Amino acid sequence: MSNTEYLTTTMTVDRTPEEVFEAVTNVRGWWSENLIGHSTALHDEFVFTDDCEYAGETARAKKGIRFARFQLTEAVPGRRMVWHCVDSLLTFVDDPDEWTGTTVVFDIGVTDQGTTVQFTHEGLTAAESACFEACSAGWTFYITKSLPQLITTGVGQPMPSYHR
């Protein structure tokens, strides 16, 4: 990956594009159980936080993604899902709203090996994004490990729900 390319990762599973799309929309099943809102249909909005132990953990610790609010701007079943980051607060980089205005894209296609998800976080580049290394590691895990596990077994590895 060159320094000007957006953060990307790809995974392939032996399932239909419709099954893969359904799993992508189940963000609580593969990314975080702490979502607020909806993540399945065009114009849905949801808020992500990486709190795991208790609500407000990231704010108290001053490290992590305090929140990121996304709006679904494109939803084509079996083919494509696009989230626009409307607002964000990352507490582990100097520019806390680094994700604000970025776009998360899931392009779904069929290959000889099965159904492929090409994931791209447009707006995050190695050359210009302070969170690029940490975000690459995180997105790569959730897209190449947790999401396919959800698709093939019904159970992903999302961040657990905080204790209430």
N, C-alpha and C positions, 0 to 999 in steps of 0.2 A: 504494500500500500504506500503510495507516495504521500508527501506531506500536504498535498492539496486535495486529496480525496476525502470524502465524508466517511464517517465511521460506518462500517458495513460488516455484516457477517451473514452466512448462509447456512441453512440446514435442509436436509431432505429426509422424508419419511415415506413409508409404504402405506399411504392412506390417500383418500380422494381430496381434491382441492376444497370441496365443501366441508369435509371433516376438519381440515387444517384451518380454514377460515373460521369455523365455529370455535376452535380452540384459541385462535388469536384473539377473538372477541371476549374470551373468558380470561380477562387480565388477572382477576383474583386467583385463578387456577395456576398461573405460571409466573407472575411477576410479584404481586404483593396482595395479601389478604386484606390490607388496610386501605383499600380504595374507597373513596367516597364518590358516589354518583354511578353513572352507567357507561358502559364501554362497548355497546353492541350495534348501535344504529347511527346513521348519519345525523350529525348535530348533537349527539350525546356529548356530555362533558363529565370528566372525572378528575379527581385530585388524588395524586400519589404522594405518599410520605414513606420514608424508610424507617419510621419508628417500628421497633420490634418488641421491646419490653414493656413500654407504657406510652400512652399518648403524650406527645411533647418531648420525647426522649432526644430527638435530634436537636431541637431548639435548646435544650439544657446542655447537651454535650458540645454544641457548636461544631458539629462535624456531620456531614452527610447531606442528603437532599431533604431539606425541611418540608418543601412541597413542590410539586409541579402540577399545574392544571392544564389538562389537554381537552381539546374539542375535536371530535371526529369530523373531518372535512371531506372524506371520501370513504365510501363503504360499498364495494362491489363484491357480493358473495362469491366465494370461490376464486377470486382474482386479486383483490387489492383492498387494503385498509390504510388510511392515512390519518394521523393525529397531528394537530397543530398545537404547539405548546404556547398557551395564551399567557401564562405567568409562571414564574418559578423563583425559588430561593434555595440556592446551593450554598451550604455553609462551609464547604471544604476548599473553596477557590476564592481568589480575590474578586472576581466578577460574579456576585451571587445570583445574577439573573442571566447567566450564560446560556441556559436552555431557552429562555423566553424568545419567541419568534422562530424557533427551530421547528423542523417537521420530522416526524417519525413515520417511515413508510414500510409497509409489509407488502411486497409483490409476490404473488403466489402463481406458480407455473408448474407444468407437468414436464418431466424428463423421463428418460429410459429407466432411471433409478427410482422414480416415484414422484411425489409432489414436493416441490422446493419452495422455501420461503427465502427471498432475498430481502434482508432487513437493512435499512439505511436510516441513520439519524442525520438528516441533512442540516447543515449548519455547524456541525462539530467536525473540525479537522485537526490533524496532528500539529499543523503549523500555527493554528490560531486559537485553540481551545485548551484552557488550563486543565479541564477535567478529562481530556481525551484518553489518557492512559487508564484512569480509574473507570471511566464510563465504558471504554472498550472491554475491559475485563468483566464488568457487570453485565452489559448487554450480551456479550459473547456467551456467558454462562446461561442467562435466561433464554436466549434464542436457540443455542445449540444443545443445551442439556434439559432445562426445565420444560420448555415448550414441547419438544418432541416426546418427552416422558409423559406429559399430560395427554398428548395425542394418542400415544400407543398404549398407555396403561390406565388413563383416566385420572392420574394423580401426578401433578407437577411438583416442583420444589420452590414455591413462592416464599417471599419473606412472610413469616408467620404473623398472625394477628396479634396485636398488643393485648396485654392482659387488662381486663376492665374491672 
